[in-house]
Amino acid sequence: MRIIRTAEDVEYGLAELCRIDPRLRAIHATVDRLPLRLMEPGFAALAQIVVSQMVSRASADAIWGRLVGATGEPTAPNYLSLDQAAVGRLGLSRAKAATLRGIAEAVVAGELDLGSFGGRDAEEVVGVLTSYRGIGPWTAEVYLMFCAGHPDVFPAGDVALRIAVGKAFGHGERLSRSAVTLIAEAWRPWRSIAARLFWAYYAGDSAPLPGLRPPA
């Protein structure tokens, strides 16, 4: 397993992905270079993903800025040091505040090592992370991709990916999670690169590509 840590790793994975499924070259031709977008694994990275859920980017940035300002450095011990009033001023929902506290407590207790996931089985790690209250599959998968650098994760619950894959393959509609999961099986062991590719495609024109069909 080649962990994704550099732009060169992304380019290598993209070349391998297009070799595995040559039909994806047509999508590759429509997008610019895929960004790395890697964060240092740990509490701060997972907390930032949790903060960004179901809110606008502007709101997420504002909340995160307040959290960083309140903690000095967004580590698990520093978050736990905030009293209830300080947490309330951050702008987090009660559910998100509870999620961050649960994760921080597990990290401080040594029960959760957020830096150890890169080379482990993706499904196993998703199971570990989703055992914590407020962490769903999408959050766990995004953490694996953009923090742990795992090369083989496809967040099939992501709406943009489901729309992009559906449009690329001429369905003209958002595919179901199960349909996208089945299609993505053909892209192992580089599903994280495929996800990056389809996100980039979604951000562009997302026009159907003539002759492109789902992998058999």
C-alpha positions as CSV (number, residue, x, y, z in Angstrom):
1,M,0.0,0.0,0.0
2,R,1.4,3.4,-1.0
3,I,0.3,6.0,1.4
4,I,-0.5,9.4,-0.2
5,R,1.8,12.0,1.3
6,T,2.9,14.1,-1.7
7,A,1.7,15.5,-5.0
8,E,3.9,12.8,-6.7
9,D,1.9,10.1,-4.8
10,V,-1.3,11.6,-6.3
11,E,0.1,11.6,-9.8
12,Y,1.4,8.0,-9.4
13,G,-2.0,6.9,-8.2
14,L,-3.8,8.6,-11.0
15,A,-1.6,6.9,-13.6
16,E,-2.2,3.6,-12.0
17,L,-6.0,4.3,-11.8
18,C,-6.2,5.1,-15.5
19,R,-4.2,2.0,-16.2
20,I,-6.6,-0.1,-14.2
21,D,-9.6,1.5,-15.9
22,P,-8.6,3.3,-19.2
23,R,-12.1,4.8,-19.5
24,L,-11.2,7.2,-16.7
25,R,-8.6,8.9,-19.0
26,A,-11.5,10.8,-20.6
27,I,-12.4,12.3,-17.2
28,H,-8.7,13.0,-16.4
29,A,-8.5,15.0,-19.7
30,T,-11.2,17.3,-18.5
31,V,-9.7,18.3,-15.1
32,D,-6.6,20.1,-14.0
33,R,-3.9,18.6,-11.7
34,L,-5.5,16.9,-8.7
35,P,-4.7,18.8,-5.5
36,L,-3.1,17.0,-2.5
37,R,-5.2,18.7,0.2
38,L,-3.5,16.8,3.0
39,M,-3.8,17.7,6.7
40,E,-1.6,16.4,9.5
41,P,-3.4,13.5,11.2
42,G,-4.5,14.0,14.7
43,F,-7.3,15.6,16.9
44,A,-7.1,19.0,15.2
45,A,-7.7,17.5,11.7
46,L,-10.6,15.3,12.8
47,A,-12.1,18.2,14.8
48,Q,-11.9,20.5,11.7
49,I,-13.8,17.9,9.6
50,V,-16.5,17.6,12.3
51,V,-16.8,21.4,12.5
52,S,-17.3,21.6,8.7
53,Q,-20.3,19.2,8.6
54,M,-23.6,20.5,7.5
55,V,-22.6,24.2,7.6
56,S,-21.3,26.7,5.0
57,R,-17.6,27.2,4.6
58,A,-17.8,30.7,6.0
59,S,-19.6,29.4,9.1
60,A,-17.1,26.5,9.5
61,D,-14.1,28.9,9.2
62,A,-15.6,31.2,11.8
63,I,-16.2,28.5,14.3
64,W,-12.8,27.0,13.7
65,G,-11.2,30.3,14.2
66,R,-12.9,30.8,17.5
67,L,-11.9,27.3,18.6
68,V,-8.2,27.9,17.7
69,G,-8.4,31.3,19.5
70,A,-9.9,29.7,22.6
71,T,-7.5,26.8,22.8
72,G,-4.3,28.5,21.5
73,E,-3.6,25.2,19.8
74,P,-6.5,22.8,19.0
75,T,-5.1,19.7,20.8
76,A,-7.3,17.2,22.7
77,P,-6.0,18.3,26.1
78,N,-6.6,22.0,25.3
79,Y,-10.1,21.3,24.1
80,L,-10.9,19.4,27.3
81,S,-9.6,22.3,29.3
82,L,-12.4,24.6,28.0
83,D,-15.3,25.1,30.4
84,Q,-18.9,24.8,29.3
85,A,-19.3,28.5,28.8
86,A,-16.1,28.7,26.6
87,V,-17.4,25.8,24.5
88,G,-20.7,27.5,24.2
89,R,-19.1,30.7,22.7
90,L,-17.5,28.7,19.9
91,G,-20.8,28.4,18.0
92,L,-20.8,24.6,17.9
93,S,-24.0,22.7,18.1
94,R,-24.4,20.6,21.2
95,A,-24.0,17.4,19.2
96,K,-20.7,18.6,17.7
97,A,-19.4,19.8,21.0
98,A,-20.2,16.4,22.5
99,T,-18.5,14.6,19.6
100,L,-15.3,16.6,20.0
101,R,-15.3,16.0,23.7
102,G,-15.7,12.3,23.2
103,I,-12.9,12.1,20.7
104,A,-10.7,14.3,22.9
105,E,-11.3,12.1,25.9
106,A,-10.4,9.0,23.9
107,V,-7.2,10.5,22.6
108,V,-6.1,11.7,26.0
109,A,-6.9,8.3,27.5
110,G,-4.8,6.6,24.9
111,E,-7.8,4.7,23.5
112,L,-7.6,6.3,20.1
113,D,-4.4,6.9,18.1
114,L,-5.5,9.1,15.2
115,G,-2.0,8.9,13.6
116,S,-2.0,5.1,13.1
117,F,-4.5,4.6,10.4
118,G,-2.7,5.1,7.1
119,G,-1.6,1.6,6.5
120,R,-4.6,-0.2,8.0
121,D,-7.6,-1.7,6.3
122,A,-10.0,1.1,5.5
123,E,-13.2,-0.7,6.5
124,E,-11.6,-1.5,9.9
125,V,-10.6,2.1,10.5
126,V,-14.1,3.4,9.5
127,G,-15.5,0.9,12.1
128,V,-13.2,2.2,14.8
129,L,-14.0,5.9,14.1
130,T,-17.8,5.4,13.7
131,S,-17.9,3.7,17.1
132,Y,-17.6,7.2,18.5
133,R,-20.8,9.3,18.9
134,G,-21.3,11.8,16.1
135,I,-18.7,10.3,13.7
136,G,-20.4,8.9,10.6
137,P,-18.9,7.0,7.6
138,W,-18.4,10.2,5.6
139,T,-16.4,11.9,8.4
140,A,-14.3,8.7,8.9
141,E,-13.6,8.3,5.2
142,V,-12.7,11.9,4.6
143,Y,-10.3,11.7,7.6
144,L,-8.7,8.6,6.1
145,M,-8.3,10.2,2.7
146,F,-7.1,13.7,3.6
147,C,-5.3,13.1,7.0
148,A,-4.1,9.5,7.1
149,G,-3.4,9.5,3.3
150,H,-5.1,6.2,2.7
151,P,-5.1,5.4,-1.0
152,D,-8.2,3.2,-1.1
153,V,-11.3,5.0,0.3
154,F,-14.4,6.1,-1.7
155,P,-16.9,8.1,0.3
156,A,-20.0,6.8,-1.6
157,G,-22.3,8.8,0.7
158,D,-20.9,12.0,-0.7
159,V,-23.6,13.7,-2.8
160,A,-21.1,15.4,-5.1
161,L,-19.4,12.1,-5.9
162,R,-22.8,10.4,-6.6
163,I,-23.8,13.2,-8.9
164,A,-20.4,13.3,-10.7
165,V,-20.3,9.5,-11.3
166,G,-23.9,9.5,-12.5
167,K,-23.3,12.3,-15.0
168,A,-20.0,10.9,-16.2
169,F,-21.6,7.6,-17.0
170,G,-24.6,9.2,-18.7
171,H,-27.2,8.5,-16.1
172,G,-28.0,12.2,-15.8
173,E,-28.9,11.8,-12.1
174,R,-27.5,11.2,-8.7
175,L,-26.7,7.5,-8.2
176,S,-27.5,5.7,-5.1
177,R,-24.8,5.0,-2.5
178,S,-25.0,1.3,-3.3
179,A,-24.6,1.9,-7.0
180,V,-21.6,4.1,-6.6
181,T,-20.0,1.7,-4.2
182,L,-20.4,-1.1,-6.7
183,I,-18.9,1.0,-9.5
184,A,-16.0,2.1,-7.3
185,E,-15.0,-1.5,-6.6
186,A,-13.3,-1.6,-10.0
187,W,-10.9,1.2,-8.8
188,R,-9.3,-0.7,-6.0
189,P,-6.6,-0.1,-4.6
190,W,-6.8,3.6,-5.8
191,R,-10.4,4.6,-4.8
192,S,-9.1,7.7,-3.0
193,I,-7.6,8.9,-6.2
194,A,-10.8,8.1,-8.1
195,A,-12.7,10.2,-5.5
196,R,-10.3,13.1,-6.0
197,L,-10.8,12.8,-9.8
198,F,-14.6,12.8,-9.6
199,W,-14.6,15.7,-7.2
200,A,-12.5,17.7,-9.6
201,Y,-14.8,16.6,-12.4
202,Y,-17.8,17.7,-10.4
203,A,-16.2,21.1,-9.8
204,G,-15.9,21.6,-13.6
205,D,-18.6,21.2,-16.2
206,S,-19.7,17.7,-15.1
207,A,-20.9,17.0,-18.6
208,P,-21.6,13.5,-19.7
209,L,-18.7,11.9,-21.6
210,P,-19.7,10.2,-24.8
211,G,-19.1,6.5,-24.8
212,L,-18.2,6.3,-21.1
213,R,-19.9,3.4,-19.3
214,P,-19.5,2.0,-15.8
215,P,-16.7,-0.4,-15.3
216,A,-17.8,-4.0,-15.9
